[in-house]
Amino acid sequence: MYHVPVACCNDDLLNLDLNGILVPGDILIGVVIPIHIASLSSMVTFQESPSPDICIMFLIEFYQHFQALRFAVEEINKNPVLLPNRTMGFYVYDSCAALRREIEGTLWMLTGQSQAIPNYCCRKHPPLAAIIGHSKSTYSILMAHILGLFKFPQISYYSTSSLLSDRTRFPSFFRTVPSDSFQFKGLAKLVLHFKWTWVGLIATNDDYGNEAIKIITQEIVKEEACVAYTVYITYNPVSETITNIVNIIKESSANVVIAISVDVYLAPLLDEMIKQNVTGKNFVASEAWSISNLLSAAKYSPILFGTIGFAFQSSKIPGLQEYLNSINPFNTPGLTWAQMLWEESFNCTFSVLTNQTMVMNNLKNTCSGEESLGGIHNGYNDVSTLRTSYNIYTAVHVIAKALHDLSQCQFLNGPLFGEKCSQIEHFKPYQLLYYFKNVHLKLSNNRDIFFDKDGNPPAVYDIVNWQSGLHDTMKQVKVGSYDTLNSSVDVFILNTSLLWWGEVYQEAPLSVCSQSCQVGFKKLVKRGKHMCCFQCVPCTQAEISNQTDSIECWKCPWDMWPNSARDKCFPKPIEFLSYEDPLGFSLAATIAFSCIVPISIFYLFIQYKSTPIVRANNYYVSCILLVSLWFCFLCALAFIGYPQPEKCLLRQAAFGLIFALCVSCILAKTIIVVFAFMATKPGSSLKKWTTPRVPYMIITICTLAQFILCLIWLSVSPPFQQYNIEAKLGIIVVECNENSQFAFWCMLGYLGVLASVSFTVAFLARRLPDNFNEAKLITFSMLAFLSVWVYFIPASLSAQGKYIVSMEIFAILISSWALVACMFFPKCFIILFRPDKNSRENLMGNRRRK
C-alpha cells in the first residue's frame, strides 16, 4: 500500500506530502474528507506558485470517519456475494475542510496525477467508480458542477443543502444524508406536534438560514400557527446587534425559539442571554448544533436545558468498535494520521513529531505503539451514536451495490437501450450512474437505502433532548425519531417519558399568543395582529363549536338545537297538542263529555218525538242538527294528537263541512219558521214553500256549496304537515299548514255568511207567536256562534304553536255548546221538568194570547 497516489500514465510515484493515501484494488473509489479542521495558508504574491496549505488541527472524531470507510471496504471485499472475485480500493484525501484542498483532492483523483488538472484523466486502470464527498454543501455544489458535466457519480455524506436536489444542475449528485428541506419541514411539524403556535425564529444570515426561515414559516403558517419574530445572526456579530436580538427574545411572549445555526454562531447570542438573565425560553435545535459539544458546557445549561431538536440518524455498525481498537500505528494505511491518533489519545509523542498541536504542548512522553486503544474511551472509539461515520459506511455500500448491479447487467436491459453491457473493469461513468439511480439495499439497521428522483435518501432523524449530564454539563438523549417513510400518523415516534423540559417547565412548555378558545367559542382575530393573537367570542344562540380554537361556529341542523355549553347539537323538542299534554288531555276530556250531550238529547227527542214541542220544531231537521252537533264536537278530536299528513289533509275540510251542515240546519229551521207564519196570511204566495222538502233542499244546497269550496281547496292547494322551527326558538312545532290561507278563510267566511243570514232572519222573526218562538233561540245561538268565531280570528293570529290549535278547539267547543244550549236546553227543560207545558193546548193557548 502506498501513502501517495500513483500516476496512471507512467506509474511513477509522485510526492504529495502526506495529505492523501491510496489503497489499491480492482476498482477504486475516491474519498475527500477532513481529518483536520484547520489549515495554514501562505500569502499569495502572484510571483511564484503558492505553497500547499498545512493542516494544523487533528480531530480524533474525524479519524473515526476514515476508519469507518476502511471497515466498509474490507467488509465488502470479504463478502463472497457482493462483487465476487474483485476487490475495492480507495483514494483518501485530507481536505482540512478547506475549499482549495477539497477541489485539489477531487481533481487529483480524477486526473490520476499529483497535479490537479481540470478536464484531464489519463488513468485507464483501475477505474475510478465514484467520489465520496464533500464536507460542506458549498464545496459539494462547486464540485457537483464539475462532476456533473461528465456524469461522474458523486455521493456526499454531509452536504444537506436543498439546492443540490436540482437534477438539471447536478445530475450526478447523491447523498446519504437527508436534504435540509426535509429537516426544516420536520422541525415545523415538531413545533406543531407540541401545539406551539407562537414561536420565534433565529437563523444564520446565509443560504442555509434563509432557506430554513422560508420553509419553516410556510409550514407553520399553513397549519395556522404564527412566527412571533425572525432574526438573523452572523459569525462576527456586533455587540449592539446581539443585544437587540436578545431584547427581542426577552420581550416576546413566545416561549419557544427555533434556532437554525451552527454552534459557533449561536454561542455569542447565548452568552448575551446569560448576561441579561433571560430564562424560560425553550430552544428547538437544527441538526447543525443539536449535538454540539461546544454548547453542552455547564454555563449554557440554564438556557439550553430541555432543548429538543433533530440530529442525523444514529445507528450501530456491528464489529466496528473492535476494528477501531485493533488499529496499530505501524501497519495501518495513513501512518502519519494513526500516529497523530496515538499522540492525542495517550498524551505522548513519537520520536518524530507528527502532530503540530503536540509540538506546542512540548510533551516528552514517548509513544511505544503498544498502548491499547481498548483501555480508553474517547471520541475515536465511541460508537454509541454513529452518525457521520454511518453515512460514510452507507455511501461505500451504495457504491458497491451499484457496481455489483452493473456487473450483473444483461443485454438490452442496461443503461442504454441496444448497447452491450460494459465489463466491470471498463465502464463509463454515466453507465454506473444509471445503477446509482436504481440502487436499493438493506443495511445492518434494517433500513432500506434508495434514492428518490432528486438523489435524496429516505429522510430519518433522531429527536434528541438536552438533559443533565456529568459535572453540570449537558448530554443529548435520543427520545424519538422522525421518519418520512412512516405513515402520516406515525411520522413522529416520541417516548414522552424520556422528555425533560428543564427546571422551569415540569411538562411541555406552552407557547401561544392567546390562550386556546374552548368549545362553544370561536376565535376572533384582533385587528392588526397575527392570526394567532385573538380573542374568544361565544357562539350565537343557534350555533356550536365542538373543537378548541375553532375559527367559526356552525349552525345546528334545522331539527337540532345547541346545548347550554354550545358544543353539541341535540334534537329539538317536538311540540304538538298531544293527549299526554295536560291541555290536550283536558280538551279531549271536555270533547268526550260534550259528545254525550247531543246524543243524549237525540235519544230524548226520539223518546218524545210525538210530543208537541218536538213536533212543532221540525223533528227530522232537529235530529239532523243534533247529529251534526255531535260531529261538531267529535271533529275537535282531529285537532289533538300528532298531526299526521292524512289528518292535516282532512281535518279543516271536515270541520268546515260539519259546521256548514249544522248552520244550514239552523238556517232551514229559521226560514221554515218565517215561511210558516207568512203562509198563514190570506193570499200568501209563500204557502207553496212550506212543504216538507224545502228545509232539506236548503240544507243540501248550503252544505253542497261548502263541499265544493273544500273540494277545490283540497285539489288545488291541499293542507300538509309542517315542521315549524320559527314559531318558537329551539322548538319544532309539528303543525298542519293550510297551504292556502285564502281558501281557509273563505271556508270560515262562508260559515260566517250562513250564520249571519240565520241570525238576521231569526232576529226579524223574533216577535212571532210563542208556538213559533224558536226564532228567538236561533237568534241567541247565532249571536253566540258569530261572537265566538269573530273572537277566534285575532286570538289565532296572536297565538303560537299548539295554542293556535287549542284556540280552534276551544272555538269549536264553545260555538257548538252555544248551539246546543240555545237551541235545545229550553226544550229539554220543558220535556223533563215541565211536561205540563208540553201539550197542544198550552201551545195553542200561547198563540191565542199573542
C-alpha positions in Angstrom: 0.0 0.0 0.0 1.1 3.5 -0.8 0.9 6.8 1.1 1.0 8.7 -2.1 -1.1 8.4 -5.3 0.0 6.6 -8.4 0.1 8.4 -11.7 -1.6 6.1 -14.1 0.2 7.4 -17.2 3.7 6.3 -16.3 3.3 4.5 -12.9 5.6 7.0 -11.3 5.3 7.6 -7.6 4.7 11.3 -7.2 5.3 13.1 -3.9 2.1 14.6 -2.5 3.3 15.2 1.1 1.2 13.2 3.5 -2.2 14.6 2.6 -3.6 11.6 0.7 -3.2 7.8 0.6 -4.0 5.1 -1.9 -5.1 1.6 -1.0 -5.0 -0.4 -4.4 -7.9 -2.5 -5.7 -9.6 -3.7 -8.8 -12.0 -0.8 -8.6 -11.2 2.5 -6.8 -13.4 5.0 -5.0 -12.3 8.5 -4.2 -13.0 9.9 -0.8 -12.5 13.6 0.1 -12.9 14.0 3.9 -11.4 16.3 6.5 -9.1 14.6 9.0 -8.0 18.1 10.2 -10.4 21.0 10.6 -8.0 24.0 10.1 -5.1 24.9 7.8 -2.4 27.5 7.4 -2.2 29.2 4.0 0.8 31.2 2.7 0.5 34.7 1.4 -0.2 34.7 -2.3 2.3 37.0 -4.1 1.4 36.0 -7.7 5.2 35.8 -8.3 5.6 32.2 -7.5 3.4 29.1 -7.2 1.6 29.2 -3.8 2.9 26.7 -1.3 0.5 23.9 -0.1 -1.7 24.5 2.9 -0.6 23.0 6.2 -3.3 21.2 8.2 -2.9 22.0 11.9 -5.9 20.7 14.0 -6.2 16.9 14.0 -9.6 15.6 15.3 -9.8 12.0 16.5 -13.6 12.0 15.8 -12.9 12.7 12.1 -10.2 10.0 12.1 -13.0 7.6 13.1 -14.8 8.5 9.8 -11.7 7.4 7.9 -11.6 4.1 9.7 -15.3 3.5 9.1 -14.5 3.9 5.4 -11.8 1.2 5.7 -14.1 -1.1 7.7 -16.8 -0.8 5.0 -14.3 -1.6 2.2 -12.8 -4.5 3.9 -16.3 -5.8 4.8 -17.3 -5.7 1.1 -14.1 -7.3 0.0 -14.7 -10.2 2.4 -18.3 -10.6 1.1 -18.4 -13.6 -1.3 -21.7 -12.4 -2.8 -21.1 -8.7 -3.4 -18.6 -8.1 -6.2 -17.1 -11.6 -6.1 -13.5 -12.1 -7.3 -13.0 -8.3 -7.3 -11.6 -6.0 -4.7 -12.3 -2.4 -3.9 -9.6 0.1 -3.2 -9.8 3.8 -2.4 -8.1 7.1 -2.5 -8.5 9.3 0.6 -7.6 12.9 0.7 -7.5 15.1 3.8 -9.3 18.3 2.8 -8.9 20.0 6.2 -12.4 21.3 5.5 -10.9 24.0 3.2 -12.3 24.8 -0.2 -8.9 24.8 -2.0 -8.0 21.4 -0.7 -11.4 20.0 -1.5 -11.0 21.0 -5.1 -7.4 19.9 -5.2 -8.2 16.4 -3.8 -11.1 15.8 -6.2 -9.1 16.8 -9.3 -6.2 14.7 -8.1 -8.4 11.7 -8.1 -9.9 12.5 -11.4 -6.6 13.1 -13.2 -4.8 10.3 -11.6 -1.7 12.5 -11.1 -0.3 14.5 -8.3 -1.0 17.7 -10.1 -4.7 18.7 -10.3 -5.6 19.1 -14.0 -9.2 20.0 -14.8 -10.8 18.1 -17.6 -8.0 15.6 -17.9 -7.6 12.0 -16.9 -5.1 9.6 -18.4 -6.0 6.8 -15.9 -7.3 3.6 -17.6 -6.9 1.1 -14.9 -8.1 0.6 -12.3 -11.3 2.6 -12.9 -12.4 5.2 -10.5 -16.1 4.4 -9.7 -17.3 7.4 -7.7 -16.2 10.1 -5.3 -17.5 10.4 -1.7 -17.6 14.0 -0.5 -17.6 16.8 0.3 -17.7 18.1 3.8 -19.8 21.2 3.2 -22.7 21.9 0.9 -20.9 24.9 -0.6 -18.0 22.7 -1.6 -20.2 19.9 -2.8 -22.1 22.4 -5.0 -18.8 23.6 -6.6 -17.6 20.1 -7.3 -21.0 18.8 -8.4 -20.9 21.4 -11.2 -17.6 19.8 -12.4 -18.5 16.2 -11.9 -22.0 16.6 -13.3 -20.5 17.7 -16.7 -19.1 14.2 -17.1 -22.0 12.5 -15.3 -19.5 11.2 -12.7 -21.2 9.8 -9.6 -20.7 11.9 -6.5 -22.1 10.8 -3.1 -22.0 13.1 -0.1 -22.2 12.0 3.5 -22.6 15.5 5.0 -24.0 18.1 2.5 -27.6 18.9 3.2 -28.4 21.9 1.1 -31.7 21.5 -0.8 -30.1 23.3 -3.8 -28.3 20.0 -4.5 -31.7 18.4 -5.3 -31.8 20.3 -8.6 -31.2 17.5 -11.1 -30.9 19.8 -14.0 -27.8 21.5 -12.4 -26.4 18.4 -10.5 -27.4 15.3 -12.5 -24.8 13.0 -10.8 -25.1 14.1 -7.2 -26.4 11.8 -4.5 -26.2 11.8 -0.7 -26.7 9.6 2.3 -28.0 12.4 4.5 -31.4 14.0 4.1 -31.9 17.3 2.3 -32.4 20.3 4.6 -35.9 20.7 3.2 -36.9 17.5 5.0 -35.3 18.7 8.2 -37.0 22.2 8.1 -40.4 20.7 7.4 -39.8 18.2 10.2 -38.9 21.0 12.6 -42.1 22.8 11.8 -44.0 19.6 12.3 -42.2 19.0 15.6 -43.3 22.5 16.8 -46.9 21.9 15.7 -46.8 18.4 17.3 -46.3 20.1 20.7 -49.0 22.7 19.8 -46.6 25.6 19.9 -48.4 28.1 17.7 -46.4 31.2 18.7 -42.6 30.7 18.1 -39.5 32.8 17.4 -37.1 32.1 14.6 -33.3 32.6 14.7 -31.2 31.8 11.7 -27.8 32.5 10.2 -27.8 35.1 7.5 -26.8 32.8 4.7 -28.4 30.4 2.2 -28.9 27.8 5.0 -30.7 30.1 7.3 -32.7 31.9 4.6 -34.0 28.6 3.3 -34.8 27.4 6.8 -36.8 30.6 7.5 -38.7 30.3 4.2 -39.7 26.6 4.6 -40.4 26.7 8.4 -42.5 29.8 8.1 -44.5 28.3 5.2 -45.2 25.1 7.1 -46.1 26.8 10.3 -48.4 29.3 8.7 -50.0 26.6 6.6 -51.1 24.9 9.9 -52.4 28.3 11.2 -49.6 28.8 13.6 -47.5 32.0 13.7 -44.0 33.3 13.8 -43.6 35.9 16.5 -40.3 37.3 15.2 -37.5 36.4 12.8 -33.9 37.5 13.5 -30.6 36.7 11.8 -27.2 36.2 13.4 -23.7 36.2 11.9 -20.3 34.8 12.9 -18.9 38.2 13.9 -21.9 39.9 15.4 -21.7 43.5 16.6 -22.4 43.7 20.3 -25.2 46.1 19.8 -26.9 43.8 17.3 -26.7 40.8 19.7 -28.1 42.9 22.5 -31.1 43.9 20.3 -31.7 40.3 19.3 -31.7 39.2 22.9 -34.1 42.1 23.8 -36.5 40.8 21.1 -36.3 37.3 22.5 -36.7 38.5 26.1 -39.7 40.8 25.5 -41.6 38.4 23.2 -44.4 36.2 24.7 -43.1 33.3 22.5 -41.6 30.8 24.9 -40.2 28.5 22.1 -37.3 29.6 19.8 -36.3 27.6 16.7 -32.6 28.2 16.1 -31.1 27.3 12.7 -27.4 27.8 13.1 -24.0 26.2 13.8 -22.8 26.3 17.4 -20.1 28.9 16.9 -22.6 31.4 15.6 -25.1 30.7 18.4 -22.6 30.9 21.3 -22.3 34.8 21.4 -26.1 35.0 21.5 -26.3 32.6 24.4 -23.6 34.5 26.2 -25.7 37.7 26.0 -28.8 35.8 27.2 -26.8 34.7 30.2 -25.6 38.2 30.8 -29.2 39.5 30.7 -30.5 36.5 32.7 -33.0 35.5 30.1 -34.7 32.2 31.1 -37.9 30.4 30.4 -37.2 30.1 26.6 -37.2 26.6 25.2 -34.9 26.1 22.2 -35.6 23.8 19.2 -32.3 22.9 17.6 -31.4 22.1 14.0 -29.0 19.3 13.3 -26.2 21.8 12.9 -26.0 22.2 16.7 -28.3 19.7 18.2 -25.4 17.5 19.4 -22.8 20.3 19.8 -20.0 19.7 22.4 -19.3 23.4 22.5 -22.8 24.3 23.7 -23.0 21.4 26.1 -20.8 23.3 28.5 -22.2 23.9 32.0 -22.5 27.6 31.6 -25.2 27.2 29.0 -27.3 24.8 31.0 -29.7 27.4 32.5 -30.7 28.3 28.9 -30.4 25.1 27.0 -31.8 22.5 29.5 -34.8 21.0 27.8 -33.8 21.8 24.3 -35.2 19.4 21.7 -34.0 19.1 18.2 -33.1 17.0 15.2 -29.9 15.0 14.7 -28.7 12.8 11.9 -29.9 9.2 12.5 -27.6 7.2 14.7 -27.0 3.6 14.0 -24.8 0.7 15.1 -22.2 -0.9 12.9 -21.6 -4.4 14.1 -17.9 -5.1 14.7 -16.7 -1.5 14.2 -15.6 -0.9 17.8 -13.4 -4.0 17.8 -12.0 -2.9 14.4 -11.2 0.6 15.7 -9.4 -0.7 18.8 -7.3 -3.1 16.6 -5.5 -0.2 14.8 -1.7 -0.3 15.0 0.3 2.9 14.3 2.9 1.0 12.4 1.0 -1.1 9.9 -2.1 1.0 9.0 -2.7 3.0 5.8 -2.1 6.6 6.6 0.6 6.0 9.2 1.0 9.7 10.0 -2.7 10.0 10.8 -2.5 6.9 13.0 0.4 8.3 14.9 -1.5 11.5 15.4 -4.3 9.5 16.9 -1.9 7.8 19.3 -0.4 11.1 20.4 -3.8 12.6 21.1 -5.2 9.5 22.8 -2.2 8.6 25.0 -0.7 12.1 25.6 2.6 11.1 24.2 4.8 11.6 21.1 6.7 9.5 18.7 10.4 10.1 18.1 9.4 12.2 15.0 6.7 14.6 15.9 3.8 14.4 13.6 1.1 16.5 15.3 1.6 20.3 15.3 -0.5 20.6 18.5 1.9 18.2 20.3 4.8 20.4 19.3 3.1 23.4 21.0 2.4 21.3 24.1 6.1 20.1 24.2 5.2 16.8 25.7 8.2 14.4 26.5 6.4 11.1 26.9 7.4 8.7 24.1 4.7 6.6 22.4 5.7 2.9 22.1 2.9 1.9 19.8 2.0 -1.0 22.2 -0.7 1.0 24.0 -4.2 -0.4 23.9 -7.0 1.7 22.4 -9.5 -0.6 24.1 -8.4 0.7 27.5 -9.6 4.2 26.9 -12.9 5.8 25.8 -12.8 8.9 23.6 -14.4 10.4 20.5 -12.5 7.9 18.3 -13.8 4.6 19.7 -17.1 5.9 20.9 -19.6 4.1 18.7 -22.7 4.7 20.8 -24.1 7.3 18.4 -22.7 6.8 15.0 -23.9 9.4 12.5 -21.3 10.8 10.1 -19.4 7.5 10.2 -22.5 5.6 9.4 -23.3 7.9 6.5 -19.8 7.2 5.1 -20.3 3.5 5.7 -23.6 3.6 3.8 -22.0 5.5 0.9 -19.4 2.8 0.4 -22.1 0.1 0.4 -24.2 2.1 -2.1 -21.2 2.3 -4.5 -20.5 -1.4 -4.1 -24.2 -2.3 -4.7 -24.3 -0.1 -7.9 -21.1 -1.7 -9.1 -22.5 -5.2 -8.4 -25.7 -4.4 -10.3 -23.5 -3.1 -13.2 -21.6 -6.4 -13.2 -25.0 -8.3 -13.5 -26.1 -6.2 -16.5 -28.0 -8.1 -19.2 -28.1 -7.2 -22.9 -31.0 -4.8 -23.8 -31.6 -4.2 -20.1 -28.8 -1.8 -19.5 -28.5 1.9 -19.2 -28.5 2.4 -23.0 -31.1 0.5 -25.0 -29.5 -1.7 -27.6 -25.9 -1.4 -26.3 -23.9 -4.2 -25.0 -23.2 -4.3 -21.2 -19.9 -2.9 -20.2 -17.3 -5.0 -18.4 -16.8 -4.1 -14.7 -13.2 -3.3 -15.5 -14.1 -0.9 -18.3 -17.3 1.1 -17.7 -18.2 4.6 -18.4 -19.3 7.0 -15.5 -22.8 7.5 -17.0 -23.3 3.7 -17.1 -22.6 3.4 -13.4 -24.8 6.5 -12.8 -27.8 4.6 -14.2 -27.4 1.9 -11.4 -26.9 4.6 -8.8 -30.3 5.9 -9.6 -31.9 2.5 -9.2 -29.9 1.2 -6.3 -31.8 -0.5 -3.4 -30.2 -2.3 -0.5 -30.8 -3.1 3.2 -28.1 -2.4 5.8 -27.5 -3.8 9.2 -30.0 -1.5 10.9 -32.8 -2.9 8.6 -33.2 0.4 6.9 -33.9 0.4 3.1 -31.5 2.6 1.2 -32.5 4.1 -2.1 -32.6 7.4 -3.8 -35.6 9.5 -5.0 -35.7 11.3 -8.3 -33.6 14.1 -6.8 -30.9 11.8 -5.4 -32.1 12.1 -1.8 -32.3 9.1 0.6 -35.3 8.5 2.9 -35.2 11.2 5.5 -34.7 9.9 9.0 -33.7 12.0 12.0 -33.2 11.3 15.7 -35.0 13.5 18.0 -32.7 14.5 20.9 -33.4 16.1 24.2 -30.8 18.1 26.2 -30.7 16.8 29.7 -28.4 17.0 32.7 -25.0 15.2 32.3 -21.9 14.9 34.4 -20.3 17.9 36.1 -23.3 20.2 35.3 -22.7 19.6 31.6 -25.5 18.5 29.2 -26.0 15.4 27.3 -28.2 14.7 24.3 -30.6 11.9 24.9 -32.4 10.2 22.0 -36.2 10.5 22.7 -37.6 9.6 19.4 -37.3 9.7 15.6 -38.7 11.5 12.6 -39.2 9.1 9.7 -40.7 10.4 6.4 -41.3 6.8 5.3 -43.8 6.2 8.0 -47.5 6.9 7.5 -48.6 10.5 8.2 -49.9 9.4 11.6 -46.6 7.9 12.7 -44.1 10.4 11.3 -43.0 11.2 14.9 -42.2 8.4 17.3 -41.7 10.0 20.7 -41.0 8.4 24.1 -42.6 11.2 26.2 -41.5 9.5 29.4 -37.9 10.3 28.4 -38.5 14.0 27.7 -37.2 16.5 30.2 -38.0 20.2 29.9 -35.6 21.7 32.5 -36.3 23.2 35.8 -38.6 26.0 34.6 -41.1 23.6 33.0 -42.3 20.4 34.5 -44.1 19.5 31.3 -44.1 20.6 27.7 -43.9 24.5 27.7 -46.8 26.5 26.4 -46.1 28.9 23.6 -49.1 30.7 22.3 -50.0 34.3 21.7 -53.6 33.8 23.0 -55.0 31.0 25.2 -57.0 28.4 23.4 -60.7 29.0 22.8 -62.7 26.3 24.5 -65.6 24.5 22.8 -68.6 26.8 22.5 -66.4 29.7 21.5 -64.8 30.9 18.2 -61.6 32.8 17.6 -61.9 36.5 16.6 -58.5 37.8 15.3 -57.5 41.1 16.8 -57.3 43.9 14.2 -53.7 44.5 13.0 -52.4 41.4 14.9 -51.2 37.9 13.9 -53.9 35.3 13.3 -52.6 33.6 16.5 -53.4 36.6 18.6 -57.2 36.5 19.0 -60.0 36.8 21.5 -62.6 34.1 22.2 -66.2 35.0 21.4 -69.1 32.8 22.4 -71.1 31.2 19.7 -74.5 32.7 19.0 -77.7 31.2 20.3 -78.3 28.8 17.4 -74.6 27.8 16.8 -72.0 25.5 18.3 -68.2 24.8 18.1 -67.2 21.3 19.1 -63.4 21.8 19.0 -60.9 24.1 20.6 -59.6 27.1 18.7 -62.4 26.9 16.2 -62.4 29.8 13.7 -66.1 29.7 13.3 -69.3 28.4 14.8 -71.6 26.0 12.9 -75.3 26.2 12.8 -77.1 23.1 14.1 -79.3 21.2 11.6 -82.7 22.5 11.4 -84.1 19.9 13.7 -81.5 20.3 16.4 -80.5 22.9 19.0 -77.3 23.7 20.9 -76.9 22.6 24.5 -76.1 25.1 27.2 -72.3 24.7 26.6 -72.9 25.2 22.8 -70.6 22.3 21.9 -73.2 19.8 20.9 -76.4 19.7 19.0 -79.3 17.7 20.4 -82.7 17.1 18.9 -85.1 19.9 19.4 -88.1 19.1 21.4 -91.2 18.5 19.3 -94.3 20.4 20.2 -97.9 19.5 19.3 -101.1 19.2 21.2 -100.9 15.7 22.4 -103.2 13.7 24.6 -100.4 13.4 27.2 -100.2 17.2 27.5 -102.4 18.5 30.3 -104.0 21.0 28.0 -104.7 18.3 25.3 -106.0 15.8 27.9 -108.3 18.5 29.4 -109.7 19.4 25.9 -110.0 15.7 25.0 -112.0 15.0 28.2 -114.2 18.0 27.5 -114.8 16.8 24.0 -115.7 13.3 25.2 -118.2 14.8 27.7 -119.6 17.2 25.1 -120.2 14.4 22.6 -122.5 12.8 25.1 -124.8 15.8 25.3 -126.2 15.9 21.7 -126.5 12.1 21.7 -128.5 12.3 24.9 -130.7 15.0 23.5 -131.1 13.0 20.3 -132.2 10.0 22.4 -134.6 12.2 24.4 -136.1 13.5 21.2 -136.7 10.0 19.9 -138.4 9.2 23.2 -140.6 12.3 23.0 -140.9 12.6 19.2 -144.7 12.5 19.4 -144.9 15.4 21.8 -146.0 18.8 20.6 -142.8 20.6 21.5 -140.7 18.2 19.5 -143.1 18.0 16.5 -143.5 21.8 16.5 -139.8 22.3 15.8 -139.5 20.0 12.8 -138.5 16.8 14.4 -136.3 15.4 11.5 -134.4 18.6 11.0 -133.7 18.8 14.7 -132.4 15.2 14.5 -130.1 16.1 11.7 -129.0 19.2 13.7 -128.3 17.1 16.8 -126.2 14.5 14.7 -124.3 17.4 13.1 -123.6 18.9 16.5 -122.4 15.5 17.7 -120.0 15.5 14.7 -119.0 19.1 15.6 -117.8 18.0 19.0 -116.3 14.9 17.6 -114.3 16.7 14.8 -112.4 18.7 17.5 -110.6 15.4 18.4 -108.9 15.6 14.9 -107.0 18.6 16.2 -105.5 16.7 19.1 -102.6 14.2 18.7 -99.7 14.1 16.2 -100.5 16.0 13.0 -100.3 13.2 10.5 -100.4 14.1 6.8 -103.9 12.4 6.4 -105.2 14.2 9.4 -103.8 17.6 8.1 -105.4 17.0 4.8 -109.0 16.4 6.1 -109.5 18.0 9.5 -110.2 21.5 8.3 -112.4 20.4 5.5 -114.3 18.1 7.8 -114.7 20.9 10.3 -116.0 23.2 7.5 -118.5 20.7 6.1 -119.9 19.6 9.5 -120.4 23.2 10.7 -121.8 24.1 7.3 -124.3 21.2 7.8 -125.1 22.4 11.3 -125.6 26.1 10.4 -127.6 25.0 7.3 -130.0 23.1 9.5 -130.5 26.2 11.7 -130.9 28.4 8.6 -133.5 25.9 7.3 -135.4 25.9 10.6 -135.3 29.7 10.7 -136.6 30.1 7.1 -139.3 27.5 7.6 -140.5 29.4 10.8 -140.8 32.6 8.8 -142.4 30.8 5.8 -144.9 29.0 8.1 -146.0 32.3 9.7 -146.2 34.3 6.5 -148.1 31.5 4.7 -151.0 31.7 7.3 -151.9 35.1 5.9 -154.7 35.1 3.3 -153.5 35.1 -0.3 -149.8 34.5 0.7 -147.7 33.1 -2.2 -145.3 31.5 0.3 -147.6 28.7 1.1 -146.0 26.6 -1.6 -142.6 26.9 0.3 -144.0 25.3 3.4 -143.8 21.8 2.0 -141.5 19.2 3.9 -139.0 19.1 1.1 -137.9 22.8 1.4 -135.7 22.5 4.6 -133.9 19.5 3.1 -133.3 21.5 -0.1 -131.9 24.4 1.9 -129.6 22.1 3.9 -128.4 20.3 0.8 -127.7 23.4 -1.2 -125.9 25.2 1.6 -123.8 22.2 2.5 -123.1 21.4 -1.1 -121.6 24.9 -1.6 -119.2 24.3 1.3 -118.4 20.9 -0.1 -117.5 22.3 -3.5 -115.3 25.0 -1.8 -113.5 22.4 0.3 -113.1 20.1 -2.7 -111.4 22.9 -4.7 -109.2 23.7 -1.8 -108.0 20.1 -1.4 -107.5 19.7 -5.1 -105.6 22.9 -5.8 -103.7 23.7 -2.6 -104.2 20.9 -0.1 -103.0 21.3 3.5 -99.9 19.4 4.6 -97.8 18.5 7.6 -95.2 21.1 8.6 -92.2 21.3 10.9 -92.2 24.9 12.1 -88.9 26.0 13.6 -89.6 29.7 13.5 -92.7 29.8 15.7 -90.7 29.1 18.9 -87.0 29.3 19.4 -85.4 25.9 20.0 -88.6 24.0 19.5 -90.0 22.2 16.4 -93.7 22.8 16.2 -95.4 20.0 14.3 -98.5 21.5 12.8 -100.8 21.4 9.8 -100.2 24.1 7.2 -103.4 25.1 5.5 -101.3 25.9 2.5 -103.8 28.4 1.2 -104.9 30.9 3.8 -107.3 32.3 1.3 -109.1 29.0 1.0 -109.2 28.6 4.8 -110.7 32.0 5.4 -113.1 31.5 2.5 -114.3 28.3 4.2 -114.6 30.0 7.5 -116.2 33.1 5.9 -118.8 31.0 4.3 -119.8 29.7 7.7 -120.0 33.3 8.8 -122.3 34.2 5.9 -124.6 31.3 6.8 -124.6 32.2 10.4 -125.2 35.9 9.6 -128.1 35.1 7.4 -129.6 32.8 10.0 -129.1 35.5 12.7 -130.7 38.2 10.5 -133.7 36.1 9.6 -134.2 34.9 13.2 -133.8 38.4 14.5 -136.5 39.7 12.2 -138.8 36.8 13.2 -138.1 37.0 17.0 -141.6 38.6 17.7 -143.6 35.8 16.1 -146.2 33.9 18.3 -144.8 31.7 21.0 -145.6 28.5 19.2 -143.0 29.6 16.7 -140.7 31.3 19.2 -137.7 29.1 18.1 -136.6 32.2 16.2 -135.6 33.8 19.5 -133.5 30.8 20.4 -131.9 30.8 16.9 -131.1 34.5 17.3 -129.2 33.9 20.5 -127.5 30.8 19.2 -126.3 32.6 16.0 -125.2 35.6 18.1 -123.1 33.4 20.3 -121.8 31.4 17.3 -120.7 34.6 15.5 -119.2 36.1 18.6 -117.0 33.0 19.2 -115.6 32.9 15.7 -115.1 36.7 15.5 -113.1 36.4 18.7 -111.1 33.5 17.3 -109.7 35.5 14.4 -107.4 37.9 16.4 -106.8 35.2 19.0 -105.4 32.8 16.4 -103.2 35.4 14.9 -101.5 36.2 18.3 -101.1 32.5 19.5 -98.2 30.2 18.6 -97.7 26.5 18.3 -100.1 24.2 20.0 -102.0 27.2 21.4 -103.3 28.0 17.9 -104.8 24.5 17.7 -106.1 24.9 21.3 -107.8 28.1 20.3 -109.5 26.5 17.4 -110.7 23.5 19.5 -111.9 26.0 22.1 -113.8 27.9 19.4 -115.4 24.7 18.1 -116.5 23.6 21.6 -117.8 27.0 22.6 -119.7 27.6 19.4 -121.1 24.0 19.4 -122.1 24.4 23.0 -123.8 27.7 22.2 -125.9 26.0 19.6 -126.7 23.1 21.8 -127.6 25.3 24.8 -129.6 27.9 22.9 -131.4 25.5 20.6 -132.2 22.5 22.8 -131.8 23.2 26.5 -135.1 25.1 26.8 -136.9 22.3 25.0 -135.2 19.6 27.2 -136.2 21.6 30.3 -139.8 21.6 29.3 -139.7 17.9 28.3 -138.1 16.8 31.5 -139.2 19.3 34.1 -142.4 21.0 32.8 -144.3 18.3 31.0 -147.5 20.3 31.6 -146.3 22.8 29.0 -145.6 20.1 26.5 -149.2 20.0 25.3 -151.1 21.2 22.3 -153.5 23.2 24.4 -150.6 25.0 26.0 -149.0 25.8 22.7 -152.3 26.9 21.1 -153.1 28.9 24.3 -150.0 30.8 23.9 -150.8 31.6 20.4 -154.3 32.9 21.3 -152.8 35.1 24.0 -150.5 36.6 21.3 
